[in-house]
């Protein structure tokens, strides 16, 4: 394994261990405070610990992605940029059509949607919609990425 790759793997492992430690310590502190009778809202405290972990994970993912993108050759960079622009945009467009269709009243008012994540509140449906759009974007990305490489590697 190259020095660069081993550095990324090492830093990633340290990041994961750090996140596990922060999550464990945050949970332990919340549990201790609750058990000691402190006036603490466990749900709110857990939410803020989770928010901090999510921010650190996303920032780390961006940093690792930036390092990785700078380490690959120009052809691979162009494949990923093209795939994300064209494939991701096409997937988002499909999701956009579904979003517009979902706003049509009264046709969609009669739909009985299944519970998302075991919940039927608006936040659960919003999260499911965001996940659905992201899934469509990733499918588009994968299709265009494969097409980009196939079109350039055929003789």
N, C-alpha and C positions, 0 to 999 in steps of 0.2 A: 504494500500500500504506500502511495506517495506520502511525502511529508505533509503536503497540504491536506490530503484526505484524512490522514491520521490526526492532524490538528483539529479539523472540523468534527471528526468523530469524538475526539477527546473533549472538546468544548461542549459538544451536544450532550455527552454523558454527564459532564459536570453540571450543565444546565438542568437536566432532568433530575439529577440528585438534589440540586439546590431547590428546585420546585417542590420535590417531594418533602424536603426538610421544612420549607416555608409552610406548605400545606399542613404537615403534621404538627408543627409548632403552633400555627394558627388554631387548628382544631383542639390541641391540648390546652391552649390558653382559654379558649371559649368554654371548653368542658370544665376546666378548673374554676373559672369565674362563676359558671352556673352552679356547680356543685358546692361552692363556698357561700352561696346565697347572695351573690352580688346581683344588683339590679341590671341584668343584661338581657337584651333581646337577642336570643340565639339565632333566630332566623335572619335578622338584619346583620348581625356580626358575621355569620356564615356567608351571607351574600357579599359583603365587602371583602372578605378573604378570597372568595371565588373571583371577584372582579379583579383584585390585585394579581392573582395567579393568571387569569386570562390575558391581562395587559402584558405581563412579562412573557407569556408564551408567544403571543402575537408579535411582540417586539423582537424576541429571539428568532422567530421564524423569518421575519423580514431580514434580520441581520445575516442569518445563515443563507437565505436565498440570495442576498446580494453578494456574499462571498462566493457562493457557488456559481452564480451567473457570470461573475468576473473571471472565474477559473476555466470556463469552457470556451471552446474555439468559436470563431465568428459564425460559422455555419450553424452550429448548435444554438447559439444565441438568436440568430435570425429565425430558426425553426420555432423556437419557443415564443418569440415576440409575435410572429405571424399567427401561430396557433392560438395564442391568447387573444390577439386582436380579432381575427376573423372567426375562430371557433367559439371563443367566449362571448363575442358580440352576437353571433347567431343564436347561441343557447339563451342568452339574455333576451333576445328578440322573441323567441318562442315563449319564454316565460312572461314577457310583456303582453303578448297576445292573450295568454291565459289570464293574466291579471286584469286586462280590459274586459274580457268576457265575464270574469267573476263579478264585475261591478254592475252587470246588466240586471235591472230589477224589472218585473217580479220573477223572471225565469229562474234566477239563482236563489231567490229567497226560499223556495220550496225544497232546495237540496238539503238532505240530511247527512251532514258530514260526520265521519267517524271521529272519535276522540283521538287527539294527537298527544302522544306521551302520556296517555291516560287522563288527559285534561280536555276540557271544552272551552277554556277561557280564550279571549282574543290574543293574549301573548303566546299561547301554545300554537294557535293557528298562524300567527305572524312568524314564529320560529320555523314552523313547517314550510311556510311559503318561502322564507329566505333559504332554507335548506334545499327546497325544490329548485329555486332559481340557480343556486350554486351547483347543484347536480347537473342541470341542463348545460350550464356554462362549461363544466368539466367534461361532459360528454362531447360537446362541440370542440373543445380544446383537443381532446384525444383524437377525434376524427381528423381535424385539420393537421395536427402534428404528424399523424401517420401518413396522410396524403402528401404533406410537404416533403417528407423523407422519401416516400415511394416515388414521387415524381422526379426526384433528383438523383436517385440511385439506379433507375432503370437505364439500360444502355441505349 
